[in-house]
Amino acid sequence: MNPLLYTDGYKVDHRRQYPDNTTLVYSNWTPRKSRIEGIDEVVFFGLQYFIKKYIIDDFQRNFFNQPKDEIVNKYARRINNYLGPNSVGTNHIAALHDLGYVPMVFKAIPEGACVPIRCAMFTMYNTKKEFFWLTNYFETLLSTTVWLTCNSATIAKKYRKILDKYANETSSIPEFVDWQGHDFSMRGMAGLEAALMSGAGHLLSFTGSDTIPCMDFMEKYYNANTDTELVGGSVAATEHSVMCMGTNSGELETFKRLVTEVYPGGVVSIVSDTWDLWKVLDDYLPALKDEIMARDGKVVIRPDSGDPVDIICGNSNGSSETEKKGVVECLWDTFGGTINNKGFKELDPHIGAIYGDSITLERAESMCKRLKAKGFASTNVVLGIGSFTYQYNTRDTFGFAMKATYGEVNNEGREIFKDPITDDGTKKSAKGLIKIVREDGKYKMYDQVSWEEEKQGEMKEVFRDGKMIKDWSLQEIRNTIKNS
């Protein structure tokens, strides 16, 4: 598809709606509001993917490398069929094809950085006067691409903050948090690209992921090297079909075969609530204790139905002692472990637990808090973070918007803005040119600055006229988010 058709229908004729002799449009991308309690800063991530994937690769392959007549004719056919006979025209499309590159500048803060609500993350404007119409023409494609990467990176960082807090308080291995948040979201996301973008955001804060194509995503768009650095990883794990095929009456034999024959060493995660989780904890695991303890590796017990916190930590209203204790305490009773120098119990390294269904920030916090209250280290359990976390969000979760704040008409600058009288202030935009500075370790935005001031500050050019100026690596971004 012609990437100039990756837009909302109303965009195609805005070129003629701007004042005559408009020569420049300058816009910014800003989170305007947080709808998640406790989050007042948003992680910036995904612009580099957008530029490489669409502004460079797609435009080169599907626009500039195609015959101009074919591009122009197909564009005219689509617009005329869509809007009816109109005067949108195609000369501007032909002129862009003749130019051979996208004449834009993108300026941005470092990817992985956290910005306060209402602080711009990047700006963009045209470099050639006749292509002023391009700036906001890209709004739709840019918005549909970048909000999700920012959302998921921000939410993953919040998980990381929670898990780090409790690991530092209760665990002898706080570095295990790298693996404690594990991406289970791929199957529940809105298509492959959404899974990739969201999964990439997760990988800024964690290394655990079942979204395999994210490894290629990070190599292609963020200069990672899975041969020399740990981008992401997972372990061998069963699913319900495997357990069902072994039959209900043969479940113990299935467990035994898995831990002694199929995986005599290493880590293996076994889904354990296909039928009766409590029976697995009460009967099967004690029966297999010797085999499990003799392995060079860890067997991870995975329930994924019911209330995650109660199942892992225990339900005081449970119908049995096992249910009242919960998974972690039952594993301790069977396999034991050690009490670390912080005074908390850590399961024997041959056994562990993971919960991967309907995890939320609130449940993660509650689970860690209740484990701590029972005297257990928070790192006794891994959390499978899925689409319940990453898909139940929208562009409005952090109020993302791209808005024009400056333009030039007849070579004169105009500071422009929006401020709807019927709004609560969320939609009020910045005004004029923008400068981002660091004050007391935080990003702060100043608007209505001069071009000289705009060239200063924390936003740097990352793209100009068809070429990347700054090409961030995953390691750089991880370092940035860790220190934000």
FILO-992595 format. One record per residue (C-alpha): residue number from 1; residue in one letter; x negated, y negated, z negated. Coordinates in nm, 2 decimals, padded with zeros to 4 digits. Example, Ala and Ser with C-alpha at 12.3 -4.5 7.8 and 13.67 -1.06 7.14 Angstrom:
2
 seq type      X      Y      Z
   1    a -01.23  00.45 -00.78
   2    s -01.37  00.11 -00.71
END
This chain:
484
 seq type      X      Y      Z
   1    m  00.00  00.00  00.00
   2    n -00.10 -00.36  00.06
   3    p -00.20 -00.48 -00.29
   4    l -00.04 -00.82 -00.21
   5    l  00.29 -00.63 -00.24
   6    y  00.22 -00.53 -00.60
   7    t  00.43 -00.81 -00.73
   8    d  00.77 -00.94 -00.83
   9    g  00.99 -01.04 -00.55
  10    y  01.01 -01.40 -00.65
  11    k  00.64 -01.45 -00.64
  12    v  00.60 -01.43 -00.26
  13    d  00.73 -01.77 -00.18
  14    h  00.60 -01.97 -00.48
  15    r  00.33 -02.10 -00.24
  16    r  00.57 -02.33 -00.08
  17    q  00.74 -02.43 -00.40
  18    y  00.43 -02.59 -00.56
  19    p  00.40 -02.97 -00.48
  20    d  00.25 -03.06 -00.15
  21    n -00.13 -03.07 -00.15
  22    t -00.17 -02.85 -00.45
  23    t -00.52 -02.71 -00.45
  24    l -00.58 -02.54 -00.78
  25    v -00.38 -02.34 -01.03
  26    y -00.55 -02.24 -01.36
  27    s -00.38 -01.98 -01.59
  28    n -00.45 -01.79 -01.91
  29    w -00.36 -01.46 -02.07
  30    t -00.25 -01.49 -02.44
  31    p -00.08 -01.28 -02.71
  32    r  00.18 -01.50 -02.85
  33    k  00.34 -01.30 -03.13
  34    s  00.29 -00.98 -03.33
  35    r  00.58 -00.75 -03.40
  36    i  00.37 -00.50 -03.60
  37    e  00.35 -00.58 -03.97
  38    g -00.01 -00.63 -04.08
  39    i -00.15 -00.71 -03.74
  40    d -00.23 -01.07 -03.67
  41    e -00.53 -01.02 -03.44
  42    v -00.52 -00.84 -03.10
  43    v -00.80 -00.64 -02.93
  44    f -00.89 -00.76 -02.58
  45    f -00.94 -00.47 -02.34
  46    g -00.86 -00.37 -01.99
  47    l -00.95 -00.67 -01.77
  48    q -01.25 -00.51 -01.63
  49    y -01.04 -00.21 -01.52
  50    f -00.79 -00.44 -01.36
  51    i -01.06 -00.63 -01.17
  52    k -01.25 -00.32 -01.05
  53    k -00.94 -00.11 -00.97
  54    y -00.72 -00.37 -00.80
  55    i -00.91 -00.69 -00.72
  56    i -01.21 -00.52 -00.58
  57    d -01.13 -00.15 -00.49
  58    d -00.77 -00.17 -00.38
  59    f -00.81 -00.50 -00.19
  60    q -01.12 -00.37 -00.01
  61    r -00.97 -00.04  00.08
  62    n -00.61 -00.13  00.15
  63    f -00.64 -00.49  00.26
  64    f -00.97 -00.62  00.39
  65    n -01.08 -00.28  00.55
  66    q -00.75 -00.25  00.74
  67    p -00.69 -00.42  01.08
  68    k -00.56 -00.77  01.03
  69    d -00.27 -00.74  01.27
  70    e -00.15 -00.43  01.10
  71    i -00.17 -00.59  00.75
  72    v  00.01 -00.90  00.87
  73    n  00.28 -00.71  01.06
  74    k  00.35 -00.47  00.77
  75    y  00.36 -00.76  00.52
  76    a  00.61 -00.95  00.75
  77    r  00.83 -00.64  00.79
  78    r  00.84 -00.57  00.42
  79    i  00.92 -00.93  00.32
  80    n  01.18 -00.98  00.59
  81    n  01.35 -00.65  00.51
  82    y  01.35 -00.74  00.15
  83    l  01.44 -01.11  00.15
  84    g  01.61 -01.13  00.48
  85    p  01.49 -01.37  00.75
  86    n  01.30 -01.64  00.58
  87    s  01.01 -01.88  00.61
  88    v  00.76 -01.72  00.37
  89    g  00.52 -01.69  00.66
  90    t  00.21 -01.48  00.71
  91    n -00.06 -01.73  00.80
  92    h -00.18 -01.74  00.44
  93    i -00.21 -01.36  00.45
  94    a -00.41 -01.37  00.77
  95    a -00.64 -01.64  00.62
  96    l -00.71 -01.43  00.31
  97    h -00.79 -01.13  00.53
  98    d -01.03 -01.35  00.74
  99    l -01.20 -01.47  00.42
 100    g -01.29 -01.11  00.33
 101    y -01.27 -01.14 -00.05
 102    v -01.05 -01.25 -00.34
 103    p -01.14 -01.62 -00.41
 104    m -01.09 -01.62 -00.78
 105    v -01.28 -01.68 -01.10
 106    f -01.20 -01.48 -01.42
 107    k -01.35 -01.60 -01.74
 108    a -01.31 -01.39 -02.06
 109    i -01.43 -01.33 -02.41
 110    p -01.61 -01.00 -02.46
 111    e -01.39 -00.69 -02.42
 112    g -01.34 -00.53 -02.75
 113    a -01.32 -00.86 -02.93
 114    c -01.02 -00.94 -03.16
 115    v -00.84 -01.27 -03.12
 116    p -00.58 -01.43 -03.34
 117    i -00.23 -01.46 -03.21
 118    r -00.19 -01.76 -02.98
 119    c -00.55 -01.75 -02.87
 120    a -00.62 -01.70 -02.50
 121    m -00.83 -01.39 -02.40
 122    f -00.91 -01.49 -02.05
 123    t -00.85 -01.75 -01.78
 124    m -00.83 -01.74 -01.41
 125    y -00.82 -01.99 -01.12
 126    n -00.88 -02.01 -00.74
 127    t -01.21 -02.11 -00.60
 128    k -01.09 -02.22 -00.26
 129    k -00.82 -02.49 -00.23
 130    e -00.61 -02.32  00.03
 131    f -00.56 -02.02 -00.19
 132    f -00.42 -02.19 -00.50
 133    w -00.11 -01.97 -00.46
 134    l -00.32 -01.66 -00.55
 135    t -00.36 -01.74 -00.92
 136    n -00.01 -01.68 -01.04
 137    y  00.07 -01.44 -00.76
 138    f -00.14 -01.19 -00.96
 139    e  00.06 -01.24 -01.28
 140    t  00.28 -00.94 -01.23
 141    l  00.01 -00.69 -01.14
 142    l -00.22 -00.82 -01.41
 143    s  00.05 -00.82 -01.68
 144    t  00.17 -00.46 -01.60
 145    t -00.19 -00.34 -01.62
 146    v -00.35 -00.53 -01.92
 147    w -00.09 -00.54 -02.19
 148    l -00.10 -00.17 -02.25
 149    t -00.47 -00.14 -02.28
 150    c -00.47 -00.43 -02.53
 151    n -00.18 -00.28 -02.73
 152    s -00.33  00.07 -02.77
 153    a -00.68 -00.07 -02.85
 154    t -00.52 -00.29 -03.12
 155    i -00.31 -00.01 -03.27
 156    a -00.60  00.23 -03.26
 157    k -00.81 -00.02 -03.44
 158    k -00.54 -00.05 -03.71
 159    y -00.55  00.33 -03.75
 160    r -00.92  00.32 -03.78
 161    k -00.90  00.05 -04.05
 162    i -00.66  00.26 -04.25
 163    l -00.86  00.58 -04.22
 164    d -01.20  00.41 -04.29
 165    k -01.06  00.26 -04.60
 166    y -00.95  00.59 -04.75
 167    a -01.26  00.78 -04.63
 168    n -01.48  00.52 -04.79
 169    e -01.29  00.56 -05.12
 170    t -01.25  00.94 -05.12
 171    s -01.48  01.12 -04.88
 172    s -01.85  01.23 -04.86
 173    i -01.83  01.22 -04.48
 174    p -01.67  00.88 -04.38
 175    e -01.83  00.92 -04.04
 176    f -01.58  01.20 -03.98
 177    v -01.32  00.93 -03.91
 178    d -01.46  00.92 -03.56
 179    w -01.27  01.24 -03.51
 180    q -00.99  01.20 -03.76
 181    g -00.78  01.00 -03.52
 182    h -00.72  01.22 -03.22
 183    d -00.53  01.12 -02.90
 184    f -00.24  01.35 -02.83
 185    s -00.04  01.10 -02.63
 186    m -00.09  01.19 -02.26
 187    r  00.22  01.41 -02.20
 188    g  00.45  01.14 -02.35
 189    m  00.32  00.84 -02.17
 190    a  00.49  00.67 -01.87
 191    g  00.28  00.83 -01.60
 192    l -00.09  00.91 -01.55
 193    e -00.21  00.55 -01.53
 194    a -00.04  00.46 -01.86
 195    a -00.20  00.77 -02.02
 196    l -00.54  00.66 -01.89
 197    m -00.51  00.30 -02.00
 198    s -00.37  00.38 -02.34
 199    g -00.61  00.67 -02.39
 200    a -00.90  00.44 -02.31
 201    g -00.79  00.19 -02.57
 202    h -00.78  00.48 -02.82
 203    l -01.14  00.57 -02.74
 204    l -01.27  00.23 -02.84
 205    s -01.21  00.33 -03.21
 206    f -01.23  00.71 -03.20
 207    t -01.40  01.00 -03.02
 208    g -01.12  01.25 -03.06
 209    s -00.90  01.28 -02.75
 210    d -00.71  01.55 -02.55
 211    t -00.67  01.31 -02.26
 212    i -00.94  01.46 -02.04
 213    p -00.92  01.21 -01.75
 214    c -01.01  00.92 -01.98
 215    m -01.37  01.05 -01.97
 216    d -01.37  00.98 -01.59
 217    f -01.19  00.65 -01.65
 218    m -01.46  00.53 -01.89
 219    e -01.74  00.65 -01.65
 220    k -01.59  00.48 -01.35
 221    y -01.47  00.15 -01.50
 222    y -01.68  00.11 -01.81
 223    n -02.02  00.24 -01.73
 224    a -02.01  00.54 -01.98
 225    n -02.21  00.85 -01.92
 226    t -02.06  01.17 -02.06
 227    d -02.39  01.35 -02.01
 228    t -02.59  01.12 -02.24
 229    e -02.33  00.97 -02.48
 230    l -02.03  01.09 -02.67
 231    v -01.73  00.93 -02.50
 232    g -01.47  01.17 -02.62
 233    g -01.41  01.54 -02.71
 234    s -01.18  01.80 -02.85
 235    v -01.18  02.16 -02.97
 236    a -01.02  02.49 -02.86
 237    a -00.66  02.50 -02.97
 238    t -00.35  02.71 -02.92
 239    e  00.01  02.61 -02.83
 240    h  00.34  02.76 -02.92
 241    s  00.36  02.97 -02.60
 242    v  00.04  03.15 -02.71
 243    m  00.18  03.22 -03.05
 244    c  00.53  03.32 -02.92
 245    m  00.37  03.56 -02.67
 246    g  00.21  03.75 -02.96
 247    t  00.57  03.79 -03.10
 248    n  00.70  03.69 -03.44
 249    s  00.62  04.03 -03.59
 250    g  00.27  04.03 -03.45
 251    e  00.18  03.68 -03.57
 252    l -00.08  03.80 -03.82
 253    e -00.25  04.00 -03.55
 254    t -00.25  03.70 -03.32
 255    f -00.42  03.50 -03.59
 256    k -00.68  03.77 -03.65
 257    r -00.75  03.82 -03.28
 258    l -00.80  03.44 -03.24
 259    v -01.05  03.40 -03.53
 260    t -01.24  03.72 -03.49
 261    e -01.24  03.81 -03.11
 262    v -01.15  03.51 -02.90
 263    y -01.33  03.25 -03.12
 264    p -01.57  03.43 -03.35
 265    g -01.75  03.09 -03.40
 266    g -01.69  02.72 -03.36
 267    v -01.38  02.52 -03.42
 268    v -01.04  02.66 -03.33
 269    s -00.71  02.49 -03.40
 270    i -00.41  02.72 -03.45
 271    v -00.05  02.60 -03.43
 272    s  00.10  02.75 -03.74
 273    d  00.47  02.66 -03.76
 274    t  00.61  02.85 -03.46
 275    w  00.82  03.03 -03.71
 276    d  00.73  03.01 -04.08
 277    l  00.44  02.78 -04.18
 278    w  00.48  02.88 -04.55
 279    k  00.44  03.24 -04.46
 280    v  00.12  03.16 -04.28
 281    l -00.01  02.98 -04.58
 282    d  00.11  03.23 -04.84
 283    d  00.04  03.56 -04.65
 284    y -00.16  03.54 -04.33
 285    l -00.45  03.31 -04.44
 286    p -00.52  03.49 -04.77
 287    a -00.52  03.82 -04.57
 288    l -00.77  03.67 -04.33
 289    k -00.98  03.49 -04.58
 290    d -01.29  03.71 -04.55
 291    e -01.29  03.69 -04.17
 292    i -01.24  03.31 -04.17
 293    m -01.51  03.26 -04.43
 294    a -01.75  03.48 -04.24
 295    r -01.72  03.27 -03.92
 296    d -01.98  03.01 -03.82
 297    g -01.72  02.74 -03.77
 298    k -01.39  02.60 -03.88
 299    v -01.03  02.73 -03.85
 300    v -00.79  02.44 -03.84
 301    i -00.43  02.49 -03.93
 302    r -00.18  02.28 -03.73
 303    p  00.18  02.23 -03.84
 304    d  00.37  01.99 -03.61
 305    s  00.74  01.99 -03.72
 306    g  00.91  01.82 -04.01
 307    d  00.80  01.52 -04.22
 308    p  00.42  01.49 -04.17
 309    v  00.35  01.34 -04.51
 310    d  00.55  01.59 -04.71
 311    i  00.41  01.89 -04.52
 312    i  00.05  01.79 -04.56
 313    c  00.07  01.64 -04.91
 314    g  00.36  01.84 -05.06
 315    n  00.73  01.78 -05.12
 316    s  00.83  01.76 -05.48
 317    n  01.19  01.86 -05.38
 318    g  01.07  02.17 -05.18
 319    s  01.23  02.50 -05.22
 320    s  00.91  02.69 -05.29
 321    e  00.58  02.63 -05.48
 322    t  00.40  02.64 -05.14
 323    e  00.63  02.37 -05.00
 324    k  00.59  02.16 -05.31
 325    k  00.21  02.18 -05.29
 326    g  00.17  02.11 -04.91
 327    v -00.08  02.24 -04.66
 328    v -00.40  02.08 -04.80
 329    e -00.35  02.20 -05.16
 330    c -00.25  02.55 -05.04
 331    l -00.57  02.57 -04.83
 332    w -00.77  02.46 -05.14
 333    d -00.60  02.73 -05.35
 334    t -00.70  03.00 -05.09
 335    f -01.04  02.88 -04.97
 336    g -01.16  02.64 -05.23
 337    g -01.42  02.38 -05.16
 338    t -01.63  02.12 -05.34
 339    i -01.57  01.81 -05.55
 340    n -01.77  01.53 -05.39
 341    n -01.97  01.26 -05.58
 342    k -01.66  01.03 -05.56
 343    g -01.46  01.29 -05.76
 344    f -01.24  01.41 -05.47
 345    k -01.18  01.76 -05.34
 346    e -01.31  01.86 -05.00
 347    l -01.20  02.18 -04.84
 348    d -01.45  02.45 -04.76
 349    p -01.60  02.37 -04.42
 350    h -01.45  02.69 -04.28
 351    i -01.10  02.56 -04.30
 352    g -00.91  02.24 -04.22
 353    a -00.58  02.09 -04.12
 354    i -00.44  01.87 -03.84
 355    y -00.10  01.72 -03.80
 356    g  00.00  01.60 -03.45
 357    d  00.37  01.51 -03.44
 358    s  00.54  01.17 -03.49
 359    i  00.24  01.01 -03.66
 360    t  00.28  00.64 -03.73
 361    l  00.06  00.38 -03.90
 362    e  00.29  00.39 -04.20
 363    r  00.27  00.77 -04.22
 364    a -00.10  00.77 -04.18
 365    e -00.14  00.53 -04.47
 366    s  00.11  00.73 -04.68
 367    m -00.06  01.06 -04.61
 368    c -00.41  00.92 -04.71
 369    k -00.26  00.75 -05.02
 370    r -00.09  01.06 -05.14
 371    l -00.39  01.29 -05.08
 372    k -00.60  01.04 -05.28
 373    a -00.34  01.05 -05.56
 374    k -00.36  01.43 -05.57
 375    g -00.74  01.42 -05.59
 376    f -00.82  01.52 -05.23
 377    a -01.04  01.34 -04.98
 378    s -00.85  01.18 -04.69
 379    t -01.08  01.35 -04.44
 380    n -00.93  01.69 -04.52
 381    v -00.68  01.63 -04.24
 382    v -00.70  01.51 -03.88
 383    l -00.42  01.31 -03.73
 384    g -00.30  01.38 -03.37
 385    i -00.18  01.03 -03.26
 386    g  00.07  01.07 -02.98
 387    s  00.31  00.88 -02.76
 388    f  00.53  00.81 -03.07
 389    t  00.26  00.56 -03.15
 390    y  00.14  00.45 -02.81
 391    q  00.45  00.46 -02.59
 392    y  00.70  00.30 -02.83
 393    n  00.56 -00.05 -02.75
 394    t  00.61 -00.31 -02.48
 395    r  00.45 -00.63 -02.35
 396    d  00.65 -00.80 -02.62
 397    t  00.49 -00.61 -02.90
 398    f  00.22 -00.88 -02.90
 399    g  00.41 -01.13 -02.68
 400    f  00.16 -01.12 -02.40
 401    a  00.21 -01.38 -02.12
 402    m  00.01 -01.53 -01.84
 403    k  00.09 -01.90 -01.81
 404    a -00.04 -02.18 -01.59
 405    t -00.17 -02.47 -01.80
 406    y -00.36 -02.68 -01.55
 407    g -00.34 -02.76 -01.18
 408    e -00.47 -03.01 -00.92
 409    v -00.26 -03.20 -00.67
 410    n -00.41 -03.45 -00.43
 411    n -00.74 -03.38 -00.61
 412    e -00.60 -03.51 -00.94
 413    g -00.58 -03.29 -01.24
 414    r -00.24 -03.22 -01.41
 415    e -00.22 -03.08 -01.76
 416    i  00.09 -02.86 -01.75
 417    f  00.28 -02.67 -02.02
 418    k  00.61 -02.51 -02.12
 419    d  00.79 -02.56 -02.45
 420    p  01.16 -02.45 -02.42
 421    i  01.38 -02.64 -02.66
 422    t  01.59 -02.33 -02.72
 423    d  01.30 -02.11 -02.82
 424    d  01.15 -02.06 -03.17
 425    g  00.81 -02.17 -03.05
 426    t  00.68 -01.83 -02.93
 427    k  00.70 -01.94 -02.57
 428    k  00.53 -02.27 -02.61
 429    s  00.21 -02.26 -02.40
 430    a -00.12 -02.42 -02.42
 431    k -00.17 -02.74 -02.22
 432    g -00.45 -02.82 -01.97
 433    l -00.79 -02.66 -01.96
 434    i -00.90 -02.42 -02.23
 435    k -01.21 -02.37 -02.44
 436    i -01.26 -02.08 -02.69
 437    v -01.51 -02.12 -02.97
 438    r -01.61 -01.91 -03.27
 439    e -01.55 -02.08 -03.61
 440    d -01.61 -01.89 -03.93
 441    g -01.64 -01.57 -03.74
 442    k -01.30 -01.61 -03.57
 443    y -01.20 -01.71 -03.22
 444    k -01.02 -02.04 -03.19
 445    m -00.86 -02.20 -02.89
 446    y -00.88 -02.57 -02.79
 447    d -00.67 -02.69 -02.51
 448    q -00.66 -03.02 -02.31
 449    v -01.04 -03.01 -02.28
 450    s -01.24 -03.15 -01.99
 451    w -01.40 -02.94 -01.72
 452    e -01.74 -02.99 -01.88
 453    e -01.60 -02.86 -02.21
 454    e -01.42 -02.58 -02.04
 455    k -01.76 -02.45 -01.91
 456    q -01.88 -02.42 -02.27
 457    g -01.77 -02.19 -02.54
 458    e -01.71 -01.81 -02.57
 459    m -01.54 -01.74 -02.24
 460    k -01.79 -01.65 -01.97
 461    e -01.74 -01.57 -01.61
 462    v -01.69 -01.20 -01.55
 463    f -01.58 -01.22 -01.18
 464    r -01.62 -01.47 -00.90
 465    d -01.54 -01.45 -00.53
 466    g -01.52 -01.07 -00.50
 467    k -01.81 -00.98 -00.73
 468    m -01.84 -00.87 -01.09
 469    i -02.06 -01.11 -01.29
 470    k -02.04 -00.92 -01.62
 471    d -02.00 -00.55 -01.62
 472    w -01.93 -00.43 -01.98
 473    s -02.03 -00.08 -02.10
 474    l -01.82  00.13 -02.33
 475    q -02.10  00.12 -02.58
 476    e -02.11 -00.26 -02.58
 477    i -01.73 -00.27 -02.63
 478    r -01.74 -00.01 -02.91
 479    n -02.00 -00.22 -03.09
 480    t -01.79 -00.53 -03.04
 481    i -01.47 -00.38 -03.18
 482    k -01.66 -00.22 -03.47
 483    n -01.80 -00.56 -03.57
 484    s -01.48 -00.76 -03.51
END
